[in-house]
Amino acid sequence: MRNILIIITIGIATVTYGQQMPQFSQYLRNQYMVNPGAAGMYDFLDITIGGRMQWLGFKNAPKTSYLYASSVLSKRPKVKYNPSLRTSNGPIRNPEIKTGKLKHAVGGILLADEYGAYRQLKIAGTYALHIPVAQNYNLSFGVNVGVSNRAFLKDRAQTLNMMTGVGTDPTYDTYSQQTNNNTMDVGAGVYFYSDRLFIGIAADQLTRDYVSFGSGTVNFDPNMHFYATAGYKIGLNDNLSLTPAVLVKYMGPAPLSIEGSLQFEYKEWLWMGLTYRNQDAIVAMAGLNISRRFKLGYSFDYSVSKFNNYSSGGHELILGVMLGR
């Protein structure tokens, strides 16, 4: 009994202090997943679907699937059919980031995150207000409001009563029947940006478990998470640019997490990059605009921690759809 309680306690502590929120290696191309203030940065409907598998080699290793969409609330002129768009040659450049005007934007997120015997399902809606502070700079304020369902998947855990040697335990059975809980999730962010610069500060799970409902009685203890991002795009020549960027994450009492990235872009069409996540991983990334409507990105995480002896790395794949561009 005592050993079982210790195992359960360690498991909950690991979830509480280690990885409550999913990790995204391609944050540079998915700013909205880090900061709700980035919703509506582009003047079209931006839809992205992605999947991430972490710590391959471990059973029930973390894996995340997500779908998000964001768009500005404005009347755009209808784009007339132009056959040349289908036959034009050359690379398809990145969409333009437009500033200097007031914009209202909305968005939504669907997310499924699993780590060990724990699962989180989340749905949230977003509103962002973009205010021009200069011709080439906007300052946006965004907020997420949604609901998260957290559950303990008892079929992924093994128990053994040390007193009887039988693989069942009344205390564990009672615990596993009460671990399905729903909480309101609120996040907010401030995002300052131009076509070259971005600086953002955001927070998630601001309401923690203050608003909860459902049949579960176990407290998953969701903690507030804080994010800071910054980056600047430097033109090296007519075809090549370099964007150094940083992502800082904090959730007390866990240590500060810092990611430094370098991303190269060729003709604003093909991009490649490297990220170092302190005491965790080196990430290699690549992607391109397949057409005016579709974009694709892939990243591989190579662990530089003790996990490297047991894990074969992690993969993340994203597919974006740009409608009304």
C-alpha positions in Angstrom: 0.0 0.0 0.0 2.7 2.5 1.0 4.6 1.9 -2.2 1.5 2.4 -4.3 0.8 5.7 -2.7 4.4 6.8 -3.2 4.2 5.9 -6.9 0.9 7.8 -7.3 2.3 10.8 -5.5 5.4 10.9 -7.7 3.3 10.6 -10.8 1.1 13.5 -9.8 4.1 15.6 -8.9 5.8 14.9 -12.2 2.7 16.1 -14.1 2.2 19.1 -11.8 5.8 20.4 -12.0 7.1 18.9 -15.2 4.8 19.1 -18.2 1.3 20.5 -17.6 1.2 22.4 -20.9 2.3 20.8 -24.2 5.6 21.8 -25.8 5.9 23.1 -29.3 9.2 23.1 -31.1 7.9 25.2 -34.1 6.8 28.1 -32.0 8.3 30.5 -34.5 5.8 29.4 -37.1 2.9 29.0 -34.6 3.0 32.1 -32.5 -0.8 31.8 -31.8 -0.2 28.6 -29.8 2.1 30.5 -27.4 0.4 33.9 -27.3 -3.3 34.6 -28.1 -2.3 38.2 -29.0 -0.9 36.7 -32.2 -4.3 35.7 -33.5 -5.2 37.7 -36.6 -1.7 38.7 -37.4 -2.4 37.8 -41.0 -5.4 39.2 -42.9 -6.9 35.9 -43.9 -8.2 32.7 -42.4 -5.2 30.8 -41.0 -5.8 27.1 -40.2 -3.2 24.8 -38.8 -3.3 21.1 -37.8 -0.3 19.6 -36.1 1.0 16.6 -34.2 3.9 16.0 -31.9 5.4 12.8 -30.5 8.0 13.3 -27.7 10.5 10.9 -26.0 10.1 8.1 -28.6 11.2 4.8 -27.1 9.2 5.3 -23.9 5.9 3.6 -23.5 3.0 6.1 -23.2 5.4 9.0 -24.0 3.9 12.5 -24.4 2.0 13.1 -27.6 0.0 16.1 -28.7 -2.5 16.8 -31.4 -3.9 20.2 -32.2 -6.0 22.2 -34.6 -6.3 26.0 -34.5 -7.8 28.7 -36.7 -7.7 32.5 -36.6 -9.0 35.3 -38.8 -9.5 39.0 -38.8 -13.0 40.4 -38.6 -13.1 42.7 -41.6 -14.8 42.8 -45.0 -12.2 41.9 -47.6 -12.8 42.5 -51.3 -13.6 39.4 -53.3 -10.6 38.0 -55.1 -11.5 37.4 -58.7 -10.4 34.2 -60.3 -7.0 34.5 -62.0 -5.9 31.5 -64.0 -2.3 32.8 -63.8 -2.2 32.0 -60.1 -2.3 28.3 -61.0 0.4 28.4 -63.6 2.8 31.0 -62.1 6.4 29.9 -61.8 8.8 30.4 -58.9 8.5 29.9 -55.2 5.4 31.0 -53.2 6.5 33.7 -50.7 5.3 34.0 -47.2 2.1 36.0 -46.7 2.4 39.7 -45.9 2.1 40.9 -42.3 0.1 44.1 -42.5 0.3 46.8 -39.8 -0.8 50.4 -39.4 -4.6 49.7 -39.0 -7.0 48.7 -36.2 -8.0 45.0 -36.4 -10.3 42.7 -34.5 -9.6 39.0 -34.7 -11.1 35.8 -33.4 -9.7 32.2 -33.2 -10.2 28.8 -31.8 -8.1 25.9 -30.5 -8.8 22.2 -30.2 -6.0 20.3 -28.3 -5.5 16.7 -27.1 -2.4 16.1 -24.9 -1.4 12.8 -23.4 1.6 12.1 -21.1 1.9 8.8 -19.3 -1.4 7.9 -17.7 -2.7 11.4 -17.9 -4.8 13.1 -20.7 -5.9 16.7 -21.3 -8.6 17.7 -23.8 -9.0 21.4 -24.4 -11.3 23.7 -26.4 -10.9 27.4 -26.3 -12.0 30.6 -28.2 -9.8 33.7 -28.7 -10.4 37.4 -29.2 -7.6 39.8 -30.1 -7.5 43.5 -30.6 -4.7 44.9 -32.8 -3.9 48.6 -32.3 -1.6 50.5 -34.6 1.1 52.4 -32.7 2.9 53.4 -35.8 2.7 52.9 -39.5 4.8 49.7 -39.3 4.0 48.5 -35.8 1.0 47.0 -34.1 0.3 46.2 -30.5 -2.3 43.5 -29.9 -4.1 42.2 -26.8 -5.5 38.7 -26.8 -7.5 36.5 -24.5 -8.3 32.8 -24.5 -11.3 31.4 -22.7 -12.0 27.7 -22.8 -12.6 24.4 -21.0 -10.1 21.6 -20.2 -10.9 18.0 -19.3 -8.2 16.2 -17.4 -8.3 12.5 -16.8 -6.3 9.7 -15.3 -6.2 6.7 -17.7 -6.1 3.8 -15.3 -5.5 1.2 -18.1 -2.1 2.7 -18.5 -1.0 2.1 -14.9 0.0 -1.1 -13.2 -0.6 -1.7 -9.5 0.6 -4.4 -7.2 -0.5 -4.8 -3.6 2.7 -5.4 -1.8 0.9 -7.2 1.1 -1.0 -9.7 -0.9 0.9 -9.9 -4.2 -2.3 -9.4 -6.1 -2.5 -6.8 -8.9 -5.4 -4.9 -7.4 -5.6 -2.4 -4.5 -8.8 -0.8 -3.0 -7.1 2.6 -2.5 -5.9 2.8 -6.1 -9.3 1.6 -7.4 -11.0 4.4 -5.5 -8.5 7.0 -6.8 -8.8 5.9 -10.4 -12.6 6.2 -10.4 -12.5 9.9 -9.3 -9.9 11.4 -11.7 -11.9 13.0 -14.4 -12.2 16.7 -13.9 -13.2 19.8 -16.0 -11.9 23.3 -15.4 -12.3 26.7 -17.0 -9.0 27.8 -18.7 -8.2 31.5 -19.2 -5.1 32.8 -21.0 -4.0 36.3 -22.1 -1.2 37.8 -24.0 0.3 41.1 -25.3 2.0 41.0 -28.7 4.0 43.8 -30.3 5.0 43.2 -34.0 5.9 44.4 -37.4 6.9 42.6 -40.6 10.4 42.0 -39.1 10.1 42.3 -35.3 8.0 40.5 -32.6 7.9 40.7 -28.8 5.3 38.9 -26.8 4.3 38.1 -23.2 1.6 35.7 -22.4 0.2 33.5 -19.5 -2.0 30.4 -19.5 -4.2 28.6 -16.9 -4.7 31.9 -15.1 -7.8 30.7 -13.3 -6.1 27.4 -12.2 -8.8 25.2 -10.8 -10.9 28.0 -9.2 -13.8 27.2 -11.6 -14.2 23.4 -11.9 -17.0 21.0 -12.5 -17.6 17.3 -13.2 -17.7 14.1 -11.2 -14.0 13.9 -10.4 -12.8 14.8 -6.9 -9.0 14.5 -7.5 -7.2 17.9 -7.8 -4.9 18.0 -10.8 -3.6 21.3 -9.5 -3.2 23.3 -12.8 -0.6 26.0 -12.4 -0.2 29.3 -14.2 2.3 29.2 -17.1 4.2 32.3 -18.3 5.8 32.8 -21.8 8.0 35.5 -23.3 9.0 35.5 -26.9 11.1 37.9 -29.1 12.7 37.8 -32.5 13.9 39.9 -35.3 14.2 39.2 -39.1 17.5 40.3 -40.6 17.9 40.5 -44.4 21.2 39.0 -45.5 20.7 39.6 -49.2 17.9 39.7 -51.7 17.1 36.0 -51.3 18.2 35.0 -47.8 17.2 36.2 -44.3 18.0 35.2 -40.8 15.7 35.3 -37.8 17.2 34.9 -34.3 14.5 34.3 -31.7 14.0 33.3 -28.1 11.2 31.6 -26.1 11.3 31.7 -22.3 8.8 29.6 -20.3 8.2 29.6 -16.5 5.9 27.6 -14.2 6.9 27.7 -10.6 8.5 25.9 -8.9 10.0 24.3 -12.0 13.2 25.8 -13.4 13.1 28.4 -16.1 13.1 27.0 -19.6 14.9 28.9 -22.4 14.9 28.2 -26.1 17.2 30.0 -28.5 16.5 29.7 -32.2 18.0 30.6 -35.6 15.9 30.4 -38.7 17.0 30.9 -42.2 14.6 31.7 -45.0 15.3 31.4 -48.7 13.1 33.7 -50.9 10.5 33.8 -48.1 9.5 30.3 -49.3 11.8 27.6 -47.9 13.0 27.8 -44.3 15.4 25.8 -42.1 16.3 26.3 -38.5 18.0 25.2 -35.3 16.8 25.5 -31.7 18.6 24.8 -28.4 16.3 24.1 -25.4 18.5 24.4 -22.3 19.3 21.1 -20.7 16.8 19.3 -22.9 17.2 19.1 -26.6 18.6 20.4 -29.9 15.9 20.8 -32.5 16.3 20.8 -36.3 13.4 22.3 -38.4 12.5 22.7 -42.0 9.5 23.8 -44.0 8.1 25.5 -47.1 5.1 27.0 -48.7 3.7 24.3 -50.9 1.4 26.7 -52.7 -0.5 29.9 -52.0 -2.9 27.8 -49.9 -0.8 25.2 -48.1 2.4 25.2 -46.0 4.2 22.4 -44.3 6.7 22.2 -41.4 8.7 19.4 -39.7 11.0 19.3 -36.7 13.1 16.7 -34.9 14.1 16.9 -31.3 17.4 15.3 -30.3 17.7 15.0 -26.6 20.8 16.2 -24.8 19.6 15.2 -21.4 19.8 11.8 -19.7 16.8 10.8 -21.7 19.1 10.4 -24.7 20.2 7.0 -23.4 16.6 5.7 -23.7 14.8 7.9 -26.2 15.2 8.2 -30.0 14.1 11.8 -30.1 10.8 13.5 -31.0 8.9 14.5 -34.1 6.5 17.4 -34.8 4.6 17.8 -38.1 2.4 20.7 -39.1 0.2 21.5 -42.1 -1.2 24.9 -42.6 -4.1 26.1 -44.8 -4.3 29.8 -45.8 -7.8 30.7 -47.0 -8.6 34.1 -48.5 -5.0 35.0 -48.9 
